[in-house]
Amino acid sequence: MEIDAAQMIPRHLSPVVARACESFPAVLLTGPRQVGKTTLLCMCRADASYTTLDRIGALAAARNEPEAFLSGLRKPAIIDEVQYVPDLFRYVKVACDEDRRAKGRFLLTGSQRFQMMRGVDESMAGRAAILELLGLSLREESRDAFRRPFVPDAAYVGERNPHPLASQEVWRRIWRGDLPELAADERIDVGLYYQSYIQTYLQRDVRDLAQVGDMGKFMRFIELLAHLQGALLNKSDLANRLDIDFRTVDRWLSVLEASNVIYLLRPFSPNAGKRVVKTPKLYFLNSGLAAALLKLSTPEDAQRSERAGELLEGFVVAEVLKSFLNENGRMPQLYFYRTSNGKEIDLVIERGDVLHPVEVKKAEIARPGDTKAFAELDAVPHYRRGAGAVVCLANEALPLGNDTWTLPVWYI
């Protein structure tokens, strides 16, 4: 597979992939379609051969003659879309065990963790590094080499020296989303791109995994989820509104979450009593996909939308996720906090026994009152409250008092 290095946007996960190739016989890189998994592996291992199970011949060989298929590949070998043959992992295991000292022999990609992970867990323990890649972060798209995970303390703010973005540019990036192809070519019609993405990815891959019988209901389900961006997830309400059973809702949500289409932000509530809300909040990890499902035709539509605040909140959550994920390839410990009497913190970052509260505001100015709920974390047993932030559309980072900061979105 040929890669145009001049057009390649450097990915912050690259050194993690390189270390994994030096430490494990196999590397499995998961993530949604079109986020650049194959491109990243090809850039990290330019000497590797390439095959994809999207091709009928390769798929048939991997299913019918897996040992011969693997032995016939020149090593190191990149195998794309391995979720189509989950049983292949047991044969990869055998091949890895033939020479455990040989590292980075098999580089695998997959866009469906829901289908793959049972085979990985059963066959590849100790033999494969499992990493996750999401779409481009703001840092990557801006060619910003800063790699420290987002923790809103004075040390982070002092080290961070980002490229400033006007609020109009922030909304443009929210609307376009995080897929590398859109970032690399401004001429692409965003609306047509996502229309195709929905048809070829959601309607094909996810539908098959989720055992969808009524495609119309499934698409209405996904569109309804876009309108619930940033809201508490009510599965019973979804079932009633679409006239489907609770188990179907649960199955469809599980597949969308495992495919990294949606992200369920869990509430933080260890030993905090019954007064803390236990329901997760739902976000689309790709804000561009959410905007497309909401029928928002321009960045200005996104900014003026009644869901603008939730789109911005979801964008911030995804950027924070990426800042951690790109450090080690694993999802961080992120939560929200909400009590039954309405006190809420949009995002809580857990670092050991320290909880960092983050509020997201669509405004250009943060006020001390925006951090009023942060004190709720002082009562959480076995933890202490760390530095916090209000992330908004401000033009600069400023101290807000009481160990909190006003931070522009582009400071993440």
N, C-alpha and C positions, 0 to 999 in steps of 0.2 A: 504494500500500500504506500503510494507516494504522498509525502507531506511537504507542502510549501512552507519552509521554515520562515520565510520573510513575512508570511501572513499569519503565522502562529502567535497567538497571544500567550505570553509565558504564564504557566499555571503554578500557583503557590504550592500545590501538592507534589510537584515534580521531585523535590529532594526526598520526600517521604516514600514515593514510589521507588526511587533509586536505592534507598536504604533497604526497602523490602526485597528488592531483586537480589541484593547482596546477602540477605539473611535467610530467605526461604526458598525452597524448590519451586513454589508456585505463588503467584500473586493474583488475587481476584479483586478487580476494580468494579464496583457497582455504582449505579446512579441512573437517573432518568435518561431516556433517549435524547440524543443530540446535544448533550452537555460537554462532549469532547473526550470521552473515555478512551476511544481507540487512538485518537490523535495524540493524547498524552502518552500512552504506552509506546506508540511508534517513535515519538520524540525521545523518550527515555531509553529505548532499546532499538536503535536504528538498524542493528544487525539481525533483528528477529524476522522470521518468516511470518506470513499473515494468512489467515483463513477466517471466513465468517460462516456461521451456521444459518445465516439468512439465505445462503445459496442452497438450492435444492440438492445438488450433488454432495456437497459437504455435509449437509444435514442427514442425508440418507446413509452416508458412510459412517458418520459418528453414531447413528442409531443402530445400524446393522452389523458393523464391523469395528467396534470402538478401539480394540487393541491395535488392529492394522491401521486405523485412521491416525492414532496418536504416534505410532512408530514411524509412519511415513512422513511426519512433519519434521522439517529441519529445525533443530533447536538452537537458540531459544525460539519459541513459537507463540505468537499471539492468536488466541482463539476468541472470536467475537460472538456475542449473544449466546452464551452457553446455557442460558435458561431453557432453550428449546430441547436440550438433552440433559436433564438433571442426573440421569444415571451415569453420565460420562465422568463424574467426579470420582467414582470408585476406581475407574481405570486410570485416571490421572494419579490417584493415590498409589496404585501399583507401580506406575512408571516413575514416580518420585522416589519410591522406596528402593528402586533398583540402584540408585546412586544418590543417597541422601546428602552427600557432600557437594553435589552439583546444584548451584543456586540459580534462581531465575530462569528455569527451563520452560515453564508454562506461565504465560501471562494471559489471564482470562478476563473477559468483560461480560457483564450481564445487567440488563435493565429491569429485572424482575426478582427482587429479593424474596418475595412471597413464594415463588416457585423453587428457587435455588437453595435456600439456606438449610433445609432439612438434609439435602445431599451433602452440603458442605460440612455441616456439623457432624454428620455421621462418618464422613470419609476423610476430611482434610485437616482434622485437628492436629496442630503442630507442624503441618506441612505447607500451609498457605497463609499468607498475610491477607487479611480482608480489609479493604479500604473503600471509602465512599467518596464520590465526587459529585458535587452539585454544579449548577451553572456558574457563570462568571460572577465574581464579586466586584463591587465598585473598585476595590484596590486593583484587581487584575485588569479590569477594563481600562483603568487610568494608568496602567503600567507602573503602579506604585509597588515598590519592592518590600514595603513594611509588612512583616509577617506575625507580629505579636497578636495573640488573641485579645479580643475586646474585653477589658476589665476597666471600668471607669474610675481609676484612681489617679493620683497626682503623677505617679511614675509613668503611666500610660500616656496621659495628656502631655507630659513633658517630652516624651520620646516621639510622639506622633507629629508628623509634619506633612499633612496630606495636601493633595491638589484641591484647592477650593472649587466648589461647584455652585453655580447660581441655582435658585430654587426651581427655575424653569427646566434646567438640565436634570435636576433630581427627578422631576415628574416625567421627563422624557425617558429616563432610564427605567423608572417604575413601569411606564406604559409599554416600552419595548421588551422588557424582561431581560433574562440573563443568559439566553442561548448564544453561544459563540458565533454562530453563522450570522445572526442579526447584528452583532457588534462589529463583525469584520466587514460587512457590506451594507452601507447606509442606503443603497438603492433598492434593497429588498422591500416589497410591499408587506408590511407587518401584518395587516389583516388577512391577506391571502396566506401568509406563512402559517399563522396560527390555525387558520381554517384547515389547512393540509395537515398540520401537526395533530389536531384533534381527530381528524378522520383516520390518519394512518397509525397513530399511537394509541389514543384513548379508545377509539372504536374497534381497533384490532387487538392489540396486545392485552390491554386491561379488560376488555370485554370477555375475552376467552378465559382469562384467569378468574374473573369474578363470576363466571357461569351465568352470563346475562342471557335471558330468554327474550325479553322485550327491550330492543335497542332504544326505542323512543323513551321509555321510562328511565333507562340508564343515562341517556343524555340530559333529560330533565333533572335527574338526580345531581349530575355534575354541575349543571348550570345553577341549580338551587344552592349547592355548596358554595359557589362563587359569591352568592348574595349573603352567605353566612360568614364571610371572611371576618375573622376577629371576634366572632360571637361564640357563646357557649354552645357546645354541641348537644342537641336534643334529638336523640335517635328516634324516640317515640313520635315526635312531631314530624320528622322526615318520613317515617313509615306511613303515618296517617295522610300526609299531604300527597304522597305518591301512590297510596293504596297498595303498599307492599308490606310483607311481614318484617318483623324486627330482625330476624336472622339474616334476611337478605340485605338490609341496611348494614348490619354488622359486617357481613362478608364483603360488600362493596367498599366500605370504608377501610377495612383491613388491607385490601388489595391496593387501594389508592395510597394509603399510608406507606405500605411496604415498597411501593414503586416510587416513593418520594414525589408524588404529585401533590399530596397534601401533607401537612405536618400538624400533629395534635400536641399542643402545648399543655402539659399536665399541670395541675395546681400543686403548689408546694404546701404540704400539710402534715409533716411528721409530728405526731403527738400534740397537735394543736387544738384538738377538740372538735366537736361537731359543728361549731360555728363557721368553719372554713368550707367554702364551696368545693365540691369534689369533682365537678364536671370539667373536661378539658375544653380548650378553645381551639378553633380550627383555622388554619391558614393554608393558602396555596404557596408553595415554596418559590414558584416562578410567578412574579407579579404580572408579567406580560400575559401569561395564560389566564390568570384571573381577570385581567382587564378585557381580554378578548371574549371570555365567557360572559362578561357583563356588558358586552356590545359597546365598548368605549372606543371610538374611532380615532381619537387624537390624544396627545398628552394633556391638552386643555380640558378635554372631556373627563379624563381621569382626575384632574385637579379640582374640577367643579362637581364631580359626582357626589351623590349622597353617601357613597362608600369610600370617599377619599381618605378619611381618617383611618379607616380599617386597612385600605390598600397600603398606606404609608406604614402603619404598624406592622403589617405582615412583611413588608419589604425590610424593615429594620430587624425583625426577628430572623429573617433569612440571612441577612448580612452578618449578624452576630454568630449564627450557626456556622456560616462559611469561615469566619475568622478562626474559629476553633477547629473545625473539620479540616481545614487546610494545614493545620499544624501537625496533626497526627493521623488523619484519615478516619477518626471516630467521632460520633455525635457527642456533644457536650451535655452537661446537666443544666438544662434551662427549664424554668417554670414561670407561672404567673401566680399571683397571690390575690385572693378575693375573699372577703368575709361575707357572711349572710346579711350583715347590715350595710353592705354596699361599699366598704373600703377596699380599694383595689390598687395593685401594682402591676403594670403591664408585663414586666419581665423581671425575673429574679435569676441571677447567675450564681450558681453554687460553686465555690472554690474551696474545697476542704470543709472547714467549719465556718466559713465566711459567706454571707449572703449579700450580693451586690444588687440593689434595687435600681430599675430603669423604668422611666416613664416616657412615653412617646406622644408628642404633641404636633399637630399640624401647623401651629403658630410659628412665627418668626422670633418670638421672645418667650423665654421661660420665666416663670415667677416662682418665688419661694413656696407659695401655696400649692404648686404642682407636686411638691414632694411630701405633702402632709401625711400620706399613707405610709411613707417609708418607716416611720416609727413603729408601725405594727410588727416589724421584724424583730424589734428589741425583745418582744415577749416570746419568741420561738425558742424552746429549750434546746440546749446543746449547740447553739449557733450564736454567732455575733454578727451584727450588721456592719458591712464594709462600706466603702465609698460608693456613691450612687450618681445617677445622671438623669437629666431630662434631655432626650434626643429630639431635636426639632429642626426647623428650617432656618436656624440662626446662621449668621455669617461668620461667627468666630466662637472659639471655646472661651467660656468665662466661668469663674467660680461663682457658685450660687449660695454658698454658706452651708454650714453644718456638714462639711465633707461631701458636698455634692457639686456637680458641674452642669452647666449648660453646654451641650455638645451638638454641633451640626451633624446632620445625617452622614456627611462624608468624612467624619472623624472615626467611624466604625472601622 
